[in-house]
């Protein structure tokens, strides 16, 4: 589904008040804003006013005019509501400001620099709660919740929240119960923080999110809060945290477009997108021309508002001349490069009978982003290289390694306990660390991560670590009476090592068709001849 691009600058609800003047700091020593002077509410007056919490909905209705709504037509005939903000700040939010401008000036300053401020969206509009909410608390005279969830944001940003809810980001909290979580909970940590490992709380959950626990009095349990993990499971049942990318309380689109917004989580040995990006030509160009990126543009169309370099947001989320903004970060991704064996992004859903956006359509959208700066020959060649690389990598290492690893358990050559045997660590390193580095390096133009940090490490892990361990496990099983299991594993291992891609390891040669076929050995003979000629010339001069 494509949204119409005939109206620029109004498709994202992140920009509630682009027609209003940008806050410049003048508000710090002024009265709180109001479009209608006769109904203006100052912080001082609000502080002395009778407590409005008894009838918050009624008070809100009296203090604010109905927000102006506009609709933008969609290709699927579903209109998107565009809110221009409230005419004035609500009495409730004005009361909040009268205190928070003194008690938490940093928060007040951030809000004052936001587009929420220009649209008269204040504390209460986001934090208001019903008494029946699990995390509802009384704060002064108001019923509020500390957490502002995507469900709350969706009151205005409905389309963005819907897109996010369909994204892989929203499921990041599903790491609970995975191998990664076993490491943090059991291998690395202990349940010493309200029954939870502090390694999980401050490590895994800080990026992935977790279930936010609510105490009996409505306060948030310290074992799960603070928590801005992008897949956080909120007390109201919604998934995610908009503040994982749009830091509160400024909620800046420009800040979320920075590569650093993503690299807070996408870095390190197992998913080094930050390091890969910095090594790539894209990252180098961004550093050199950051001042030309026009990051605070409302529409921010690549090739139109900027052309110096892409950021993470450019490729995965932001507008092009042909594509709308999306908060589904997988909308343009065709491969799953995280799994032990890479598959097309829609393969799992198809097996489950779900209808999702086909991988080929996602690929075409990503190519559309690339063509904002590159020609078809470069774009098409890159993705052909990527597809062949991933397929070869699967066939040579990931599929055989997984097959051998699973067969060891099935044939009694390892036990079911997680991470108590060396083979488990080596297999995990192979796909989860080194294998991901290689694949992401190939996808994002980082040659060192493809080779030395990637496939070189995978090859060493496979041939020098895993194969000897499997042979040792076979001998141990046979010595301990598991002859049948040992024989099956030995047969499978020999099938792998005798195959065309691996038989070099046992002294065999690859198929003749794989060997260099040109007269100059892919240029190496040319180099050798040149060096020989230079040496002879130098000798002749002497």
N, C-alpha and C positions, 0 to 999 in steps of 0.2 A: 504494500500500500504506500503510495506516495502522496505527500501533502502538496497542495498548490504552492508555488513559489512566486506567484504574481504580486504578493504583498510582502515587502521586505521589512524586517525589524519588528514584526508583531507576532511571530510564530512561537516564540518561547515565552512562557509565563514567568520565566526568571526575571524578565525585564518589565516589572509591573508599571513603571512610570517613566518611560523613556522620553515622554513629552515634558516631564517636569524638570526643573533645573536640578543639576547634580548638586548634592550637598557639598559645601566647601568649607564647613567649619563655622559659618556665621551663626548657627543655631546654638552654639555652646552657651552664649550669654543672653539668649533671647527667650521669649515665651515660646511654649510649644505651639506647633503650627495649627492653623485652622483656615479653611477656605471661606468660612462664613464668620465675619467678625462678631456678629451679634450672638453667636453660639460658641464663641471661642472659650477653650478651657485651658487655663494656665496650670502649671504644676503646683503653684502655691494655693490656688483656689481648690484644686482637686484634693490636695492634702487635707483641707479643712472641711471638705464636703462630707455629708452623711455617707456612711459606708454603703456602696452600691452593690455589695455582693449578694444581698438578699434576692434581688431580681436581676442577675447579670444580663440575661438575654434582653429584658425590657430596657435596662439602662443602655445597653449597646445600641439598641434600635433608636432610642431617643438621641443619643450622642452622635450618631453617624447617619449620613444619608446613604441610600443604597448605592453600592459601587456601580460605576458605569460598565456596561457589558457590550462587547462587540463580538461578532462571530466571524470566523474565517472558514471558508468552505474547504472540505477535504475531498480527495478523490473518491473516498468511500461514502460520501454524502453525510458524514458525521461532522457537525460543526464543532469548533473548538472555541470555548469562551475565553475572551481576553479581558482581564480586569484592569482598569486604569487606577485602581486604588480608591480609598475613602476620601470624602471631602474634608474630613478633619480627624484628628486623633481622638480616640474614644476616651471617655472620662476614666474608665478603668486603667487604660494604659498611661494616661496622664498621671494618675495616682502612683503607678509603678515608677514612673520616671522621677517623680518628686523625691523618692527615696534612693533609687538606684544611681541617680546622677551623683550622689554623695557617697553611698556605700560601695558601689562597684563602678567607679568612673571608667574603667577600661571597657566594660561591657557597654556602657552608655555611649562612649566614644565610637565604638565599633558600629553600634546600631545607627548612630548619627551619620556615619559615612555610607550607610547602605541605601539601596533603592527602596527597601521597606520604609525607611524614614520618609523619603519623598512621597511615598504612597499612603502615609499615615497608618501603616501597619505596625502596631506596637507590641509590647510584651504580652498583653492579655489576649490579643487575637491568636497568638501562637500557643500560649501556655494554658489557656482556659481549659477546665475539665468539668466533668459531671461528677457528682458525689458518688455515683456508682462505679466509676473507673477504679481499677485495681490500685493504681498508683496515685490516686487523688489525695491531696493534702490541703490543709488550710494554711494559707500564707497571708498573714495579716487578716484582711477581711475577704479574701478571695479564695475560691476553690480552684486550684491549679494542679498541673503535673509538671515535674521537672523535665521529663522527656518530651521532646517535640518529635513525633514519629512521622514517617511518610504519610500515614493516614491524616495527620494534622496538616502537613504541607499540601496534601491533595485537595484541601478545601479550596485552594486557589490554583495550585499547580497540578491539576487533575491529569492532564495528558502525560506530563513528565513522570509522575508517580506510576501511572499505568505502564509506561515503557520500562521504567526501572524494575517494576515488579515482574516483568517477563524476562529480565536479564539474568545472567549468571551471577552478577554481583549480589542480587537479592538472595541467592542460595548459598552464599559464602559461609553462613553459619552451619551449613550441613557438614562441615569438617568435624563436628562433634561425633565421636565414634570412629573416625578414620584412623589410619596408621599414624598420621601426624599428631592426632590428639592422644593416641596411646603413648607416643614418645613424651609429650609434654606432661601428661597426667601420671604416668607410671614410671617410665624409664628415667626421665629427667627430674621429675618432681614428686610431690606427695600432697595428699588432700589436707593441707594445713591452713587453708583460708576458707572457713565456713564450708568445709567438705570439698573444696576445689583446690587444685594445684595453682600456686601463684605464678608458675611458669605459663600455664594456660591463660590466666587472667591478663598478665602483662605482656605475654608474647602472642599466642595464637589469636585470642579474642580481640586484641587491640586492632587487628586488621580484619579478621574474619567475622568477628562478632560472636555473641553467644546469647543464650536465654537470659534476659534481664530479670533477676529475682527481686520480688517486692516483699518487704517485711510486713508484718501484720498491721503496722500503723501507717502504711502507705509509703514509707521511705524505701529507698533503693539499697539493696544489700551490697556491701563492699566487695563481695566476691564476684560481682558482675557489673559494678558501676564505680568509676566512670567507664564508659564503653562507647566508642564511636566506630566500632567495627562495621564494615559496610553491609554485612549480612546479619546484623543484630536482630534478635527476635524480641519485639517490644511487648510490653504488658497488654497493649490493645490488640495484639494478634498480628499486627503488621510486621513486615520484614524490612530491614535496612535502616540506614542512617544517612539522610541527605547531608548531614554535617561531616561525613567522612571525606567529602570532596569540597563542599561549600562551607568552609569553616565559619562557625558562629562568632559574633553576631552580625558580621558584615555580609556574609553569604555572597561573596563576590564571584561573578562569572569569570572575570579576568584571572583571579587567583586559581580557580578550578581549571583554567586552560593551561596553566603552567605545568611543565613536565614534573616538577617537584611535587605537585598535588598527587600524582599517581605513584611516584617513586617512594613515597612514604611506606608503601607496602610492596610494590613490585620491584624488589631488589634482592640481592643476596645470592647464595649458591644454587638455590632451586628454581628461582624465577627472576633472573637478573635483567629484566626489561630496562631498568634504569641504566645499568652499566652498558648494555647492548646499545641503547639509544645514544648514549654519550660517545661510544666508539664509532657509531655510524656517521656517514656524511650528513645526515639530517641533524643529528645532535651537534655536530661541529658547526654547521651553518647557523643553528639556533643561537649558540653562544656568541658567534661573531656578529649576528645581526638582530639580537634581541630587541634593540631599540626601534627596529622597524616592524615589529610584529603586530602593532596596533591592538594589543590584547584587550583593551577596554571598549572596543567597538561593539555596538549592540548586535549587529548581525554577523560580523566576523566571518566573512566568506573567503575561503582560500582561493588565491588567484585574483581576488578582487580587492579585499581589504588588506591582504598581505600575501607575499609570495617569496619571502626570504627562506623559510623553513617550515616544516610541519612540527607540531607537538603531538603528544599522545592523543589529545582531544581532537586534533585536526583529522586524524585518520579514523578514529573509532567512534566519534560522536558528533563533530561539528558540521556546520553547513558547508555545502559546496554550491556551485551554480546549478547543480542538478539534484542534490539531495537535501532533505531537511535535517535539522538537529535531531538526534536520537539519544535517549538516556538508556538504551539497551546497548551495552558496550560490545555485545557479540553480534550485533546486527550486520556487521561487515566482515566477520571472521569466518573462514571456510574450513579450517582445520582445528581440531582439539589437540593442542601441542602439550598439554599437561599430563595426559594419561600415560600409563605404562606403554601402551601401543596407540599411536595416533590414528584417529579416525576422522572422517568428515563430520562437521559440527552437527549435522542433522541426523546422523546414523542412529544414535540411541533413541531419539524421539520417534523415528520411523518404525523401529522395532517394537516400540511400545504402542504403536497405532496412533500416535499424535501427529497432527498436521502443523508443521512449522515452516518457516521461511527456508527454501532449499539452499543448499550450500552454494550452488552455482549462481543463484541470484545474489547471495551475499558477496561472492567473489566479484561479480560485475559491479556492485556498489563500491567495493574497495578499489577496484580499478578506476572507477569514476573519480575517486579522490586523487589517485596517483596522476591521472591525466590532467589535473588542474595545473601541474607543473611539467610533466614528462610526456614524451611522445609514445605512441602505441608500441613501437618496436621495443623500447626499454621496458615498458610496463608488462607486455605480454611475455617477454623473455624472462623477466624476473620470476613471474609466477609459474612458468614452466620449470625453471630451475628449482624453485621451492617444492613443487609437487613431486618431481623426480627425486629430490634429496630426501624428502620425508618418506616416500615409498621405499627407496633403497635402504634407508636407515631402519625402517620397520622390518624389512625382509632380512637384513643382515644381522641385526642385533636384538631389537626389541621383541620380535615374535619368537625367535629361538630361545632367548633368555627367559621369557615368561613361560614358555612351554617346558623348559628344563626345570625351572623353579617350582612350578605347579606339580610336575611329575614327581619331584622329590617328596612332596608331602603325600601324594597319592600312593607312593610305593614305600612309605615308611622310612625315608632317608632323612627326614627332619620332623620336628614335632610341631604342634599347633601354637605353642607359646610365641608371642611376638617379640622379635629382636633379642632372642637369647642365643642365637647362633650366628657365626660369622657370615654364612651365606645369605642370611636375611639382610644384613647391613650392606653387603656388596650389591645385591640385587636392587635394594632401595637407592643406593648411590647411583647405580647405572641408569635407571629411568627417571628417578625423582630429581636428581641433581645434574649429573653430567648430560643425561639425555635431554632434559629440558633446556639446558644451556645451548646445546647444539641446535636444537630445533628453533628456539627463539632467535638465536643468532642468524640462522638462515632466513627466517621470516623478516628480520629487521636490519639486514645489511651489516652484520658485525663478523668479519672473517675470522678474527682470532677466537671468537666464541664458537664458531662453526668447527674449527679445526682443533687448536691446542687446548682450549678450555672445554671443548665439547667432544667430538668423535674420537680424538686421540685418547682422552681419559676413558671414554666408553670402551674402546678397544682394549686398553690395558686392564680395565675392570673385568671384561668378559674373558679374555684369553689368559691373563696372568693371575687373576684372583678367582673367578668363578669356576673355570674349567678344572684347575687343580683341586679345588674344594669338592667339586662333584666327583672327581675320580677318587679322592680320599674317602668320601661318603660311601661310594660304591664298594670299596674294599672293606670298609668298616662294617657295612651291612652284610656282606658275604661272610665275614669272619664271625658275625653274631647270629648266623643262621637265616638271615633274610635273603636267601639265594634268589628267589623269584623276583623280589624287588630290585636287587642288584643287577640281575640280568636285563630287566626291562630298562633300567636307567642307562646301562652300558650300551644297549642297542640304540636308544634314543640319542645319546651323546655322540656315538659314532656316526649316526645319520646326519647330525648337524655338522660335525667336523669333516665329513667326507663330501659335503655338498660343495658346489662350485665356489661359493663365496668364502668358504672356510678351509678348503683343503690345503691351502698354502701352509697352514699351521702345522700340518703333519708332513711337510716336505713336498707336497704336490704342487702342480702349477695350475694357475687359473686357465679357463678355456682360451684357446688361441684368439678367439674373436674379441676377448677383453684386452689383449695386449696392444700397446701402441702400434699403430699401423702405418704412420707416415714415416718418410725417409729420415727425418731429422729428430725422431723421438720427441715429438711435441716441443721442439725448439732447443732441447738440451744439447743436441749435437752441434747446432749452430753456435751456441755459447762456447762449447769446448773448442771448436775450430777457431773461433775468434781469439780466445785466450791463448791458444797454441801459437797463432800467428803473431800476436803481440809479444809473446815471449821470444820467439825467433827473431823478430825485428829488433828487440832490445839487445839481444845477444849479438846481432850483426853490427849494431852501433858501437859496441865495445870493441 
